[in-house]
C-alpha cells in the first residue's frame, strides 16, 4: 500500500466513532482466526490499535489470548468509565474479574481445557472452541445469578460494577452469533435513517434480538452505522406510533432514547475533559454532536419537563452550558493580555509572546465562533453573542492600532510590537477570514518599510 493510501486509510479510521472502530477490530480479528488474507487484516488492525489504545499499551496481536477470545463479542459494548453504564454498555474492567471467577470457581475445568485448546487450535477450530466455551460461561453466570447461593457467589466477585454487568455479559455471550449475524446484515453506513431503513433494521433484528437484555446491544450496533447516532430514537417513535415521550418510554424500544441521552452526557463529559486539558481539536465535532442530539430529541419527541427524560435533558443542557460558558467568557481576557499595548517603558529587549499561547488563543476564538452556530439549543446564546461581538470589536481595533505603532516605535520595542501585530493578524484570520488577514499583513509590512526609509535632509 502506498504512503498516500495508508495516510488516507488512517485518516478515515481516526474519524470513525469508537464503537465502529471496535466493530472493525473485531471483524478483522475474526478474519485472522479464519485464516483469511493476513496482510490486509494485520495492517488495518495495526492502524486501529494505534488509534484506540494508549501509546504505551502493548500493540502485539491479542486474538489468541484466551480471555480476550472469550469476551471478544463484548468488545463493541465496552466502556472505560468507572461510573454507572447505560443500557447496552459493559465496564471494561469487569472482564478481568469475571474471567478470574470463571477460572477459579465458575467453571475451572472448562477454563483449563479452553486455555489448552486455544494454545493448540488455529483458524476455524479456534472459532468453534470459543463458541462452546462462551455458552458454558453464559450458563455458569445464569446459574450463579439464579441459584440459592447467589448472594455469596456474587460477593466473591467483589466489585459492584462487575455484578451489575453480569446479566449483560451472559446475554451477549449466549447470543454472540445472533449479534454477529445482525451486524453482518447491516449496511456499512446510513447517510439517512428514514422509515424504509427503520423497517429493514427491525426486520434484520428479528424476535431473537428484541428481548429486554439484547435489544440495547442491537441498538448500539445499529447506532455505530448511523451518520447521526441520535436518529436511533426514530425506531422507538415508529414502534410506539407516537412522539409522546411518556408512551414511547413505556414501549420496549424506548430504551433507544435512554441510550441517546446517556451518550450525549458522555460526550459532554469528554468535552469538559478536553477543555480542561486545553485540547480543542475535536471540540467542534463534540459540540455539534451534542447540539444535533439535543435538537433531534426536542424535535422528534414531545418531552415534558416533569418526566424523567425531560429532567435528564434539562440537566444535560445545564451541564453543557456550564462547561462552555466559563471557557467562552475567558477568551476576551486572553486576547487582551496578548494584544494590549504596554507602555514603552514596560517593554524590554527580552519581551516575547509565547507562540503556543497564541495558537491556543486562536483555537479558542475559533471555538467561540463555532459555538455561535449552536448557542440557542445549548443555552449559551447570551454569553456567546456578547463574547463574539467583543472579540470582533477588540481584535479589529487592536490590529489597526498595532500596525500603526510599527511606523514610529522605538527600536528596542519594535520586535515585541511586531510579534503583537503578527498575533493580531493571526486572530484576524480566524475571526474575519484570510483575505482580511492578508490585507492587514500587507499593511504591517508597509508600516515597517516606511519606518526603515531614511529621512531626507531639508
C-alpha positions in Angstrom: 0.0 0.0 0.0 1.4 3.4 -1.0 2.1 6.0 1.7 -0.7 8.3 0.5 -3.2 5.4 0.5 -2.1 4.4 4.0 -2.5 8.0 5.3 -6.0 8.2 3.8 -6.9 4.9 5.4 -5.5 6.2 8.8 -7.5 9.4 8.5 -10.7 7.5 7.7 -10.2 5.1 10.6 -9.4 8.0 13.0 -12.7 9.8 12.3 -14.8 6.7 12.9 -16.9 6.6 16.1 -15.3 4.4 18.9 -18.0 1.8 18.5 -17.4 1.5 14.8 -13.7 1.1 15.4 -14.4 -1.6 17.9 -16.6 -3.4 15.4 -13.8 -3.2 12.8 -11.2 -4.6 15.2 -13.5 -7.5 16.0 -14.2 -8.3 12.3 -10.5 -8.2 11.3 -9.5 -10.4 14.3 -12.2 -12.9 13.3 -10.7 -12.8 9.8 -7.3 -13.7 11.1 -8.9 -16.5 13.1 -10.5 -17.9 10.0 -7.1 -17.8 8.2 -8.2 -15.2 5.6 -5.8 -12.9 3.9 -3.5 -11.9 6.8 -1.7 -9.0 5.1 -4.6 -6.6 4.8 -6.2 -7.7 8.2 -2.9 -7.3 10.0 -2.2 -3.8 8.5 -5.7 -2.5 9.3 -5.6 -4.0 12.8 -2.2 -2.4 13.5 -3.5 1.1 12.5 -6.7 0.6 14.5 -4.8 -0.4 17.6 -2.6 2.6 17.4 -5.7 4.8 17.3 -7.7 3.2 20.1 -5.0 2.1 22.5 -2.8 4.2 24.7 0.7 4.9 23.3 2.4 2.7 25.9 -0.1 -0.2 25.6 1.2 -3.5 24.1 0.4 -3.4 20.3 1.0 -7.1 19.7 -1.9 -9.2 18.3 -4.2 -10.4 21.0 -6.7 -12.6 19.1 -5.1 -15.8 20.6 -5.4 -14.6 24.2 -7.9 -16.9 26.0 -9.7 -14.2 28.0 -9.8 -11.8 25.0 -11.1 -14.6 22.8 -13.8 -15.4 25.3 -15.0 -11.8 25.7 -14.5 -10.8 22.0 -18.3 -10.4 21.3 -18.4 -7.8 24.1 -15.8 -5.5 22.5 -18.1 -3.1 20.8 -20.1 -2.5 24.0 -17.2 -1.9 26.4 -16.7 1.4 28.2 -13.8 2.6 30.3 -16.0 4.7 32.6 -15.9 4.0 36.3 -19.4 5.2 36.8 -22.8 3.7 36.0 -23.1 2.5 32.5 -26.1 2.8 30.3 -28.2 0.1 28.5 -26.1 -1.8 26.1 -22.8 -1.0 27.8 -20.4 -3.1 29.9 -17.5 -1.9 32.1 -14.2 -3.0 30.6 -12.6 -3.6 34.0 -15.4 -6.1 34.8 -13.9 -8.6 32.3 -10.8 -9.4 34.3 -12.9 -10.0 37.5 -15.4 -12.3 35.6 -12.5 -14.2 34.0 -10.8 -14.8 37.4 -14.1 -16.0 38.8 -14.7 -18.4 35.9 -11.2 -19.8 36.1 -11.3 -20.1 39.9 -14.7 -21.4 40.7 -17.3 -20.8 38.0 -16.0 -23.4 35.5 -12.4 -24.1 36.4 -12.2 -27.4 34.5 -13.7 -25.9 31.3 -11.5 -22.9 31.6 -8.3 -25.0 31.8 -9.5 -27.0 28.8 -10.2 -23.8 26.9 -6.8 -22.3 27.6 -5.2 -25.5 26.5 -7.3 -25.7 23.3 -6.5 -22.0 22.5 -2.8 -22.8 22.7 -3.1 -25.6 20.2 -6.1 -24.7 18.0 -6.0 -22.4 14.9 -8.4 -20.9 12.4 -11.9 -22.3 12.3 -11.1 -24.7 15.2 -10.4 -21.7 17.4 -13.8 -20.2 16.5 -15.7 -23.3 17.4 -13.8 -23.8 20.7 -14.5 -20.2 21.7 -18.2 -20.5 20.8 -18.6 -23.6 23.0 -16.8 -22.0 26.0 -18.9 -18.8 25.7 -22.0 -20.9 26.1 -20.5 -22.6 29.1 -19.6 -19.4 30.8 -23.0 -17.8 30.0 -24.7 -20.8 31.6 -22.5 -20.6 34.7 -23.3 -16.9 35.1 -27.0 -17.6 34.8 -26.8 -20.4 37.3 -25.0 -18.2 39.7 -27.5 -15.3 39.3 -30.5 -17.6 39.9 -29.0 -20.1 42.3 -29.9 -20.4 46.0 -26.3 -19.4 47.0 -26.2 -16.5 44.5 -25.6 -13.7 47.1 -22.5 -15.4 48.5 -21.2 -16.2 45.0 -21.8 -12.7 43.8 -19.9 -11.3 46.8 -16.8 -13.2 45.8 -16.5 -11.3 42.6 -16.2 -8.3 44.9 -16.9 -5.3 42.7 -20.4 -3.7 42.3 -19.9 -2.7 38.7 -19.0 -6.2 37.7 -22.1 -7.6 39.4 -24.2 -5.1 37.5 -22.6 -6.3 34.3 -23.1 -10.0 34.8 -26.6 -10.3 33.2 -25.4 -8.3 30.1 -22.3 -10.4 29.8 -24.2 -13.6 30.0 -26.8 -12.5 27.4 -24.2 -11.3 24.9 -22.0 -14.4 25.2 -25.0 -16.6 24.7 -26.2 -14.7 21.6 -22.9 -13.7 20.1 -23.6 -15.5 16.8 -27.0 -13.8 16.5 -25.5 -10.4 17.2 -22.7 -11.1 14.6 -25.3 -12.1 12.0 -27.2 -8.9 12.6 -24.1 -6.8 12.3 -23.2 -8.6 9.1 -26.6 -7.8 7.5 -26.4 -4.1 8.2 -25.1 -1.7 5.6 -21.7 -0.2 6.4 -23.2 3.3 6.7 -26.5 5.0 6.8 -26.4 8.5 5.5 -30.1 9.0 6.4 -32.3 6.9 8.7 -35.8 7.1 7.3 -38.9 4.8 7.5 -37.6 2.3 5.0 -34.3 1.9 6.8 -36.0 1.6 10.1 -38.2 -1.2 8.7 -35.3 -3.1 7.3 -33.2 -2.8 10.5 -36.2 -4.0 12.6 -36.7 -7.0 10.2 -32.9 -7.8 10.5 -33.1 -7.8 14.3 -35.9 -10.4 14.3 -37.5 -11.6 17.5 -34.3 -13.0 18.9 -32.7 -9.6 19.5 -35.9 -7.9 20.8 -35.6 -9.3 24.3 -35.0 -6.8 27.1 -31.4 -7.9 27.6 -30.4 -7.9 23.9 -32.3 -5.0 22.4 -30.0 -2.3 23.8 -27.0 -4.1 22.2 -28.7 -4.4 18.9 -29.5 -0.7 19.0 -25.8 0.1 19.7 -24.7 -2.0 16.8 -27.1 -0.1 14.5 -26.1 3.3 16.0 -22.5 2.7 15.0 -23.6 2.7 11.4 -25.6 6.0 11.5 -24.2 9.3 10.4 -26.2 10.9 13.2 -26.4 8.3 16.1 -29.2 10.1 17.8 -31.5 9.1 15.0 -31.8 5.7 16.5 -34.7 7.2 18.6 -36.8 7.1 15.4 -37.0 3.3 15.9 -38.7 4.0 19.2 -41.2 6.6 17.9 -42.1 4.4 14.9 -42.6 1.3 17.1 -44.8 3.2 19.6 -46.7 5.0 16.8 -46.4 8.3 18.7 -44.0 11.1 19.6 -45.4 11.3 23.1 -42.4 10.7 25.3 -44.5 9.1 28.1 -45.9 6.5 25.7 -42.6 6.0 24.0 -40.9 5.4 27.4 -43.5 2.6 28.1 -42.6 0.8 24.9 -39.6 -1.7 24.9 -38.0 0.4 22.2 -38.0 3.4 24.5 -34.5 2.2 25.7 -33.2 3.8 22.5 -34.0 7.3 23.9 -32.3 6.4 27.1 -29.2 5.3 25.2 -29.1 8.6 23.2 -29.4 10.8 26.3 -26.8 8.9 28.2 -24.5 9.0 25.1 -24.9 12.8 24.9 -24.0 13.1 28.6 -20.8 11.1 27.9 -19.9 13.5 25.1 -20.3 16.5 27.4 -18.0 14.8 29.9 -15.4 14.2 27.2 -15.7 17.8 26.0 -15.2 19.0 29.6 -12.1 16.9 30.0 -10.7 18.1 26.7 -11.3 21.8 27.6 -9.5 21.3 30.9 -6.5 19.9 29.1 -6.6 22.8 26.6 -7.4 20.4 23.7 -9.8 21.9 21.2 -9.0 19.7 18.1 -12.3 17.7 18.5 -14.3 20.4 20.4 -16.2 21.5 17.4 -17.3 18.0 16.5 -18.3 17.3 20.1 -20.3 20.5 20.4 -22.1 19.8 17.1 -22.9 16.2 18.2 -24.5 17.5 21.4 -26.3 20.2 19.6 -27.7 17.9 16.9 -28.7 15.3 19.5 -30.5 17.7 21.8 -32.3 19.3 18.8 -33.2 15.9 17.5 -34.7 14.8 20.8 -36.7 18.0 21.2 -37.9 17.8 17.6 -38.8 14.2 17.3 -40.2 13.7 20.8 -42.7 15.6 22.8 -40.8 15.5 26.1 -42.5 17.2 29.1 -40.2 18.8 31.6 -41.5 16.9 34.6 -40.8 13.5 33.1 -37.5 11.5 33.7 -36.3 12.2 30.2 -37.3 15.8 30.4 -35.3 16.2 33.6 -32.3 14.4 32.2 -32.4 16.6 29.1 -32.6 19.8 31.1 -29.7 18.7 33.3 -27.7 17.9 30.2 -28.3 21.3 28.7 -27.3 22.9 32.0 -24.2 20.8 32.2 -23.2 21.7 28.6 -23.9 25.4 29.3 -21.7 25.4 32.4 -19.0 23.6 30.6 -18.9 26.1 27.8 -19.8 29.4 29.5 -16.6 29.8 31.6 -14.3 29.0 28.7 -16.1 31.3 26.3 -16.1 34.1 28.9 -12.4 33.8 29.4 -11.4 34.3 25.7 -11.6 38.1 25.5 -9.3 38.4 28.6 -6.7 36.1 26.9 -6.8 38.2 23.7 -6.4 41.4 25.6 -3.4 40.1 27.5 -1.7 39.3 24.3 -2.6 42.4 22.2 -2.7 45.1 24.9 -0.2 47.8 24.0 2.0 48.3 27.0 3.9 51.5 27.6 7.3 51.5 26.0 9.0 51.6 29.4 7.3 48.3 30.3 8.8 46.5 27.2 12.3 45.2 27.3 14.6 43.7 24.6 13.7 40.3 26.0 9.9 40.7 26.0 8.3 37.9 23.9 4.9 36.4 23.3 4.5 32.6 23.6 3.7 31.1 20.2 1.9 28.2 21.9 -0.4 30.6 23.8 -1.1 32.5 20.6 -2.2 29.3 18.8 -4.2 28.2 21.8 -6.0 31.6 21.9 -6.6 31.4 18.1 -8.2 28.0 18.7 -10.4 29.5 21.4 -11.5 32.3 19.1 -12.5 29.7 16.5 -14.3 27.8 19.3 -16.4 30.8 20.2 -17.2 31.4 16.5 -18.3 27.8 16.2 -20.4 27.9 19.4 -22.3 30.8 18.0 -23.9 28.5 15.5 -25.2 26.2 18.2 -25.7 28.7 21.0 -29.5 28.7 21.2 -30.0 25.0 21.6 -27.3 24.7 24.2 -28.4 27.6 26.4 -25.3 29.7 25.8 -26.9 32.3 23.5 -26.3 35.4 25.6 -22.7 34.8 26.6 -21.7 33.6 23.1 -23.1 36.6 21.2 -21.7 39.0 23.7 -18.2 37.5 23.6 -18.2 37.2 19.8 -19.2 40.8 19.5 -16.5 41.9 22.0 -13.8 39.9 20.1 -14.8 41.3 16.8 -14.5 44.9 18.0 -11.3 44.4 20.1 -9.4 42.4 17.5 -10.2 44.8 14.7 -9.3 48.0 16.6 -6.2 46.4 18.2 -4.8 45.2 14.9 -5.1 48.6 13.3 -3.5 50.2 16.3 -0.6 47.8 16.4 0.1 48.1 12.7 0.2 51.9 13.1 2.5 51.6 16.1 5.1 49.9 13.9 5.8 53.1 12.0 7.4 55.1 14.7 8.1 52.8 17.7 11.4 52.6 19.5 13.9 50.1 18.0 14.0 48.3 21.4 10.2 47.9 21.4 9.8 47.1 17.7 10.4 43.3 17.9 7.8 42.9 20.6 5.3 45.2 18.8 5.9 43.2 15.6 5.1 40.0 17.5 1.9 41.5 18.8 0.9 42.6 15.3 1.5 39.1 13.9 -0.6 37.6 16.7 -3.4 40.1 16.0 -3.2 39.2 12.3 -3.5 35.5 13.2 -6.6 36.3 15.2 -8.0 38.3 12.3 -7.6 35.3 10.1 -9.7 33.2 12.4 -12.3 35.9 13.1 -12.6 37.7 9.7 -11.1 35.3 7.2 -7.8 35.0 5.2 -8.5 37.9 2.9 -8.7 40.5 5.7 -5.7 38.9 7.5 -3.7 39.2 4.2 -4.7 42.9 3.9 -3.6 43.7 7.5 -0.3 41.7 6.9 0.5 43.9 3.9 -0.3 47.0 6.0 2.1 45.8 8.6 4.8 45.2 6.0 4.3 48.7 4.6 4.5 50.2 8.1 7.8 48.5 8.7 9.1 49.6 5.3 8.1 53.2 5.9 9.8 53.1 9.3 13.1 51.9 7.7 13.1 54.7 5.0 15.8 57.3 5.7 14.6 60.8 6.5 15.7 63.2 3.8 17.6 66.4 4.8 15.7 69.5 4.4 
